[in-house]
Amino acid sequence: MAGRVRQPIDTRALEAWISRNVPKIEVPLEVKQFGFGQSNPTYQLTSPVGKRYVLRKKPPGQLVSKTAHKVEREYRIIAALAKTDVPVPKAYCLCEDASIIGTPFYIMEFLDGRIFEDPVIPNVLPDQRRAIWADAVRVLARLHRIDPREVGLENFGKSAGFYSRQVATWKTICNTQAAISDVETRVSVGPLPHFNEMMAFFGDESQQPVDRGTLIHGDFKIDNLVFHKTEPRVIGILDWEMSTIGHPLSDISNLLTPYFTARLDPRKSINVHPGFKPRATRGLPTPDEITRLYFSIATPTPRASGSSSSLELSLSDPDQDQERERARELQWAQAFNIFRLSAICQGIAARQAGRQASSEEARRYGDERWPLANFAWELTRSAKAANGGEVVGRGRERSKL
């Protein structure tokens, strides 16, 4: 919810810039800051006639990572997707001039709907919970079906080598984050547990999923979606700062994260989702149902049309080799996804050390890096064992998603 402004912005300078560049937005504006989010400070703007907008900006100060906080990328992709069947808020303007309010920012439409911060989606009937998750899966599959060239995003990222670049990028980021020292205690953030071992496994291209390239969100999950007030329907996807052209399994594995973090010890971790344990919550689809629905839309067959609204939709008589390969690739992708999540938490710890974090919960999320990294190592060992020590070369024929 929007409340008091913890990171003030120069409202007069903002209003003057808006008056010159976006006259359709009336001023003066009431400015409130949203209380959730760990990355880019976000504000609600309300015009004199009560129309609401959302402003997203980079955090103040020297940024630890050059790859995070990309509000420019957020603006570009939501503007490009406006005429597709992927629901996004309307993009009004982008300001890259840091002198206006201290950092670059953009303004988009305020979506008046529901945001479920808890992915178990409490306080709804089981059939509604199931339908909400189903539409999230359908929206993701539709995003991955878009040809970047058709929406002017052919240069939004590289079409090949996503996971290899990710490994190299996160290795650099994590080393940088680990070296950051607290401005008061001078204690460094420190490396993630089993970091070198995980980098060795993930960096082995023979173990990685078959290379693919689609538009990806980069942090696709339930609380980055806005749902209709009464219908189980996504009306907008938010938080596109990590979007690019990349491997589609990175998004689907991120969406499945709560099913995996349900295994964590709640005494040692705050990022636990016990409601996702098998049969713990009525109406929650299983991971297998989610992936089958996703693949049936992302790669439709004549007997599995993506227009269906049922979570029962699945590929008919799937090839067993294809199923095994998908399972292997998803296992690798999920291990990497949990590692990435631990690295993001390490980044929050680094921003907290430099007093740049935008949330009061930053310290707790920063501490989450340790149990998540240990869990990522556990999944990494399982993924490695799933290959049976087999080296799958680049020249080997594999079934496609």
VEXBATOR-300556 format. One record per residue (C-alpha): residue number from 0; residue in three letters; x, y, z. Coordinates in steps of 0.5 Angstrom, whole numbers. Each point is the difference from the previous one (the first is absolute). Layout:
N
PT num residu    c1    c2    c3
PT NUM    ala     X     Y     Z
...
END
This chain:
401
PT num residu    c1    c2    c3
PT   0    met     0     0     0
PT   1    ala     2     7    -1
PT   2    gly     2     4     6
PT   3    arg     5     5     2
PT   4    val     6     2    -4
PT   5    arg     6    -3     3
PT   6    gln     4     2    -6
PT   7    pro    -2     7    -2
PT   8    ile     0     3    -7
PT   9    asp     0     7    -2
PT  10    thr    -8     0    -2
PT  11    arg     1     7    -3
PT  12    ala     5    -2    -4
PT  13    leu    -4    -6    -2
PT  14    glu    -6     4    -1
PT  15    ala     4     5    -5
PT  16    trp     3    -5    -4
PT  17    ile    -7    -4    -1
PT  18    ser    -3     7    -2
PT  19    arg     5     1    -5
PT  20    asn     0    -8    -3
PT  21    val    -6    -3     2
PT  22    pro    -6     5     0
PT  23    lys    -5    -6     1
PT  24    ile     2    -1     7
PT  25    glu    -3     6     4
PT  26    val     4     3     6
PT  27    pro     0     2     5
PT  28    leu     2    -7     3
PT  29    glu    -1    -4     6
PT  30    val     6    -5     1
PT  31    lys     0    -6     5
PT  32    gln     5    -5     0
PT  33    phe    -2    -8    -1
PT  34    gly     3    -4     6
PT  35    phe     1    -6    -3
PT  36    gly     6    -2    -5
PT  37    gln     7    -1     1
PT  38    ser     3     3    -6
PT  39    asn    -2     7    -4
PT  40    pro    -4     5     5
PT  41    thr    -7     0    -3
PT  42    tyr    -5     6     1
PT  43    gln    -8     1    -1
PT  44    leu    -1     7    -3
PT  45    thr    -7     3     1
PT  46    ser    -3     5    -5
PT  47    pro    -5     6     3
PT  48    val    -5    -4    -4
PT  49    gly     2    -7     4
PT  50    lys     3    -3    -6
PT  51    arg     6    -5     3
PT  52    tyr     6    -1    -4
PT  53    val     6    -4     3
PT  54    leu     8     3    -1
PT  55    arg     6    -5     1
PT  56    lys     7     3     1
PT  57    lys     7    -3     1
PT  58    pro     2     0     7
PT  59    pro     4     6     2
PT  60    gly     8     0     1
PT  61    gln     5    -5    -3
PT  62    leu    -3    -6    -3
PT  63    val     4    -7     2
PT  64    ser    -3    -3    -7
PT  65    lys     0     3    -7
PT  66    thr    -5    -6    -2
PT  67    ala    -5     2     5
PT  68    his    -5     5     1
PT  69    lys    -1     1    -7
PT  70    val    -6     4     0
PT  71    glu     1     2    -8
PT  72    arg    -1    -7    -1
PT  73    glu    -6     0     3
PT  74    tyr    -3     6    -3
PT  75    arg     2    -3    -7
PT  76    ile    -3    -7     0
PT  77    ile    -6     2     3
PT  78    ala    -1     5    -5
PT  79    ala     2    -5    -5
PT  80    leu    -5    -5     2
PT  81    ala    -6     5     0
PT  82    lys    -3    -3    -6
PT  83    thr     1    -7     2
PT  84    asp    -4    -5     4
PT  85    val     4     0     6
PT  86    pro    -3     5     5
PT  87    val     4     6     2
PT  88    pro    -1     7     3
PT  89    lys     0     5    -5
PT  90    ala     7     4    -1
PT  91    tyr    -1     8     1
PT  92    cys     8     2     0
PT  93    leu     7    -1     1
PT  94    cys     5     5     3
PT  95    glu     7    -2     0
PT  96    asp     2     7     2
PT  97    ala     3    -1     7
PT  98    ser     0     7     2
PT  99    ile    -8     0     0
PT 100    ile    -1    -4     7
PT 101    gly     7    -3     1
PT 102    thr    -1    -6    -5
PT 103    pro    -3    -3    -6
PT 104    phe    -7    -1     1
PT 105    tyr    -7    -2    -4
PT 106    ile    -7     1     1
PT 107    met    -5    -6    -2
PT 108    glu    -8    -1     1
PT 109    phe    -2    -2     7
PT 110    leu    -4    -6     0
PT 111    asp    -6    -1     4
PT 112    gly     0    -7     2
PT 113    arg     3    -5     5
PT 114    ile     7    -2     1
PT 115    phe     1    -6     4
PT 116    glu     6     0     4
PT 117    asp     0    -7     3
PT 118    pro     0    -5    -6
PT 119    val    -4    -5     4
PT 120    ile    -6     5    -2
PT 121    pro    -4     0     7
PT 122    asn    -7     2     1
PT 123    val    -3    -2    -7
PT 124    leu    -3    -7    -1
PT 125    pro     4    -6    -3
PT 126    asp    -3     1    -7
PT 127    gln     2     7     0
PT 128    arg     7    -1     2
PT 129    arg     0    -5    -5
PT 130    ala    -2     4    -5
PT 131    ile     4     6     2
PT 132    trp     6    -4    -1
PT 133    ala    -2    -3    -6
PT 134    asp     0     7    -3
PT 135    ala     6     2     2
PT 136    val     3    -6    -3
PT 137    arg    -4     1    -7
PT 138    val     3     8     0
PT 139    leu     7    -3     1
PT 140    ala    -1    -5    -6
PT 141    arg    -3     6    -4
PT 142    leu     6     4     1
PT 143    his     5    -5    -2
PT 144    arg    -3    -1    -6
PT 145    ile     1     7    -3
PT 146    asp     5     1    -5
PT 147    pro     4     6     3
PT 148    arg     1     2    -8
PT 149    glu    -7     1     0
PT 150    val    -1     5     6
PT 151    gly     7     4    -2
PT 152    leu     4    -4     5
PT 153    glu     5    -4    -4
PT 154    asn     6     4     3
PT 155    phe    -3    -1     7
PT 156    gly     5    -5     2
PT 157    lys     4    -6    -4
PT 158    ser    -4    -6    -2
PT 159    ala     5    -5     2
PT 160    gly     4    -2     6
PT 161    phe    -4     3     5
PT 162    tyr     2    -5     6
PT 163    ser     7     1    -2
PT 164    arg     0     7     0
PT 165    gln    -4     0     7
PT 166    val     5    -4     3
PT 167    ala     5     4    -2
PT 168    thr    -4     7     2
PT 169    trp    -2    -3     7
PT 170    lys     7    -2     2
PT 171    thr     3     7    -1
PT 172    ile    -6     3     3
PT 173    cys     0    -5     6
PT 174    asn     8     1     1
PT 175    thr    -1     8     0
PT 176    gln    -6    -1     5
PT 177    ala     4    -4     4
PT 178    ala     5     5     1
PT 179    ile    -4     6     2
PT 180    ser     1     2     7
PT 181    asp    -5     3     5
PT 182    val     1     7     0
PT 183    glu     0     0     8
PT 184    thr     2    -7     2
PT 185    arg     5    -1    -6
PT 186    val    -2    -7     0
PT 187    ser     0    -3    -7
PT 188    val    -6    -3    -3
PT 189    gly     4    -6    -1
PT 190    pro    -1    -6    -6
PT 191    leu    -6    -5     0
PT 192    pro     1    -7     3
PT 193    his     2    -5    -6
PT 194    phe     1     6    -5
PT 195    asn     6    -3    -4
PT 196    glu    -3    -7     0
PT 197    met    -6     3    -3
PT 198    met     3     4    -5
PT 199    ala     4    -6    -2
PT 200    phe    -6    -4    -1
PT 201    phe    -5     6    -3
PT 202    gly     6     2    -5
PT 203    asp     1    -7    -3
PT 204    glu    -4     1    -7
PT 205    ser    -1    -7    -1
PT 206    gln    -4    -1     7
PT 207    gln    -5     6    -2
PT 208    pro    -7     0    -4
PT 209    val     0     0    -7
PT 210    asp     1     8    -2
PT 211    arg    -6     4    -2
PT 212    gly    -2     7     0
PT 213    thr    -6     3     1
PT 214    leu    -3     7     3
PT 215    ile     1    -1     8
PT 216    his    -3     3     6
PT 217    gly     6    -1     4
PT 218    asp    -4     0     7
PT 219    phe    -6    -3    -2
PT 220    lys    -4    -2     6
PT 221    ile    -7     1     3
PT 222    asp     1     6     4
PT 223    asn     3     4    -6
PT 224    leu    -7    -1    -3
PT 225    val    -6     4     0
PT 226    phe    -7    -4     0
PT 227    his    -7     3    -1
PT 228    lys    -4     2     6
PT 229    thr    -5    -6    -1
PT 230    glu     2    -4    -6
PT 231    pro     6    -5     1
PT 232    arg     4     3    -6
PT 233    val     6     4    -1
PT 234    ile    -1     7    -2
PT 235    gly     8     2     1
PT 236    ile     7    -2     1
PT 237    leu     4     4     4
PT 238    asp     8     1     1
PT 239    trp     3    -1    -6
PT 240    glu     7     2     2
PT 241    met     3    -7    -2
PT 242    ser    -3    -1    -6
PT 243    thr     4    -2    -6
PT 244    ile     0    -5    -6
PT 245    gly     2    -7     4
PT 246    his    -2    -7     2
PT 247    pro    -7    -1     1
PT 248    leu     1    -5     5
PT 249    ser     3     6     5
PT 250    asp    -7     3     0
PT 251    ile    -4    -7     1
PT 252    ser     5    -2     6
PT 253    asn     0     7     3
PT 254    leu    -8    -1     0
PT 255    leu     1    -7     4
PT 256    thr     5     3     5
PT 257    pro    -6    -1     6
PT 258    tyr     0    -7    -2
PT 259    phe     7    -1     2
PT 260    thr     1     5     6
PT 261    ala    -6    -4     3
PT 262    arg     6    -5     2
PT 263    leu     4     5     4
PT 264    asp     0     0     7
PT 265    pro    -4     6     3
PT 266    arg     4     1     6
PT 267    lys     6     2    -4
PT 268    ser    -3     3    -6
PT 269    ile    -6     5    -1
PT 270    asn     0    -2    -8
PT 271    val    -4    -6     2
PT 272    his    -7    -2    -3
PT 273    pro    -3    -6     4
PT 274    gly    -7     1    -4
PT 275    phe     4    -3    -6
PT 276    lys     1    -6     3
PT 277    pro    -4    -6    -3
PT 278    arg    -7     0     1
PT 279    ala     1     6     5
PT 280    thr    -5     5    -3
PT 281    arg    -6    -2    -4
PT 282    gly     0     3    -7
PT 283    leu     7     1    -1
PT 284    pro     2    -4    -7
PT 285    thr     6    -5     1
PT 286    pro     7     2    -4
PT 287    asp    -1    -5    -5
PT 288    glu    -7     3    -2
PT 289    ile     3     7     0
PT 290    thr     5    -2    -5
PT 291    arg    -4    -4    -4
PT 292    leu    -5     6    -1
PT 293    tyr     6     4    -1
PT 294    phe     3    -5    -6
PT 295    ser    -7    -1    -3
PT 296    ile    -1     8    -1
PT 297    ala     8     2    -1
PT 298    thr     0    -6    -5
PT 299    pro    -7    -2    -2
PT 300    thr    -2    -7    -4
PT 301    pro    -6    -1    -4
PT 302    arg    -4    -3     6
PT 303    ala     3     5     5
PT 304    ser    -2     7    -1
PT 305    gly     2     6     4
PT 306    ser    -7     3     0
PT 307    ser    -2    -5     5
PT 308    ser    -2     3     7
PT 309    ser     1    -7     4
PT 310    leu     6    -2     4
PT 311    glu    -1    -7    -2
PT 312    leu     2     2    -7
PT 313    ser     7    -4    -2
PT 314    leu     4    -3    -5
PT 315    ser    -4    -7    -3
PT 316    asp     5    -6     0
PT 317    pro     6     4     1
PT 318    asp     7    -3    -2
PT 319    gln     3    -4     6
PT 320    asp     7     3    -3
PT 321    gln    -2     7     0
PT 322    glu    -4    -1     7
PT 323    arg     7    -2     3
PT 324    glu     4     5    -4
PT 325    arg    -5     6     3
PT 326    ala     1    -3     7
PT 327    arg     7     0    -1
PT 328    glu     0     7    -2
PT 329    leu    -5     3     5
PT 330    gln     4    -3     5
PT 331    trp     7     4    -2
PT 332    ala    -4     6    -1
PT 333    gln    -4     0     7
PT 334    ala     7    -1     3
PT 335    phe     3     6    -4
PT 336    asn    -6     4     2
PT 337    ile     1    -1     8
PT 338    phe     7     1    -1
PT 339    arg    -2     7    -4
PT 340    leu    -5     1     6
PT 341    ser     5     0     5
PT 342    ala     5     4    -4
PT 343    ile    -6     5     0
PT 344    cys    -1     0     7
PT 345    gln     8     1     1
PT 346    gly    -1     6    -5
PT 347    ile    -5     3     5
PT 348    ala     5    -1     6
PT 349    ala     5     4    -4
PT 350    arg    -5     5    -1
PT 351    gln    -2     0     7
PT 352    ala     8     0     2
PT 353    gly     0     7    -4
PT 354    arg    -6     2     3
PT 355    gln    -4     0    -7
PT 356    ala    -5    -5     1
PT 357    ser    -7     2    -1
PT 358    ser    -4    -4     5
PT 359    glu     0    -1     7
PT 360    glu     0    -7    -1
PT 361    ala     7     0    -4
PT 362    arg     4    -2     6
PT 363    arg    -4    -7     1
PT 364    tyr     0    -1    -7
PT 365    gly     7     1    -1
PT 366    asp     1    -5     6
PT 367    glu    -4    -5    -5
PT 368    arg     6    -1    -4
PT 369    trp     3    -5     4
PT 370    pro    -6    -5     1
PT 371    leu    -1     1    -8
PT 372    ala     7    -1    -2
PT 373    asn     0    -7     4
PT 374    phe    -6    -2    -3
PT 375    ala     2     2    -7
PT 376    trp     6    -5     1
PT 377    glu    -4    -5     2
PT 378    leu    -4     0    -6
PT 379    thr     6     1    -4
PT 380    arg     3    -7     2
PT 381    ser    -7    -3    -1
PT 382    ala     0     3    -7
PT 383    lys     7    -3    -1
PT 384    ala    -2    -6     2
PT 385    ala    -6     0    -5
PT 386    asn     5     0    -5
PT 387    gly     3    -7     2
PT 388    gly     7     3    -1
PT 389    glu    -2     0    -7
PT 390    val     3     6    -4
PT 391    val    -5     2    -5
PT 392    gly     4     4    -6
PT 393    arg    -3     5    -4
PT 394    gly     0    -4    -6
PT 395    arg    -5    -5     3
PT 396    glu    -7     0    -3
PT 397    arg    -5     2     5
PT 398    ser    -8     1     0
PT 399    lys    -2     7     0
PT 400    leu    -5     3     5
END
